[in-house]
């Protein structure tokens, strides 16, 4: 049995202006701050002589490869993303970029913002447009009932509020 796994799809090519700014800041940090520091440490380690047993040199080269890989990914991804900065024509329905407050059957409320897959952050209540909950919410209006299949079974939520920043 082979270990080959087909490449993951990149997801929906949408991003909020805030998400794009974070990705550009990360790219700038990696390329203009971290990479020069690591390059300097690698050249200092290489100057010490024998590179075959030089842990600083080996670790530095590994860090350079990781930084370069991330820089390539960010550069290509930013080229393909579409920044969504306009509000939808119908603000009473859920679309990309909306803050949605939902209430479950037990009366527990949760507030989520629907963002691109590159911005996913559950601690800050940012869910990907590709997630099952977001796909179920998109296009729905206030007081709509949304059913989503979860690992623990089917759950029902009701849309309580929709806001656009």
Buried (B, 14 or more C-beta within 10 A) or exposed (E): EEEEEEEEEEBBEBBBEBBBEBBEEBBEEBBEEBBEEBBEBBEEBBEEEEEEEBEBBBBBBEBBEEBEEBBEEBEEBBEEBEBBEEEBEEEEBBBBBBBBBBBEEEEEEBEBBBBBBBBBEEEEEBBBBBBEBBBBBBEBEEEBEBEBEEEEEEBEBBBBEBEBE
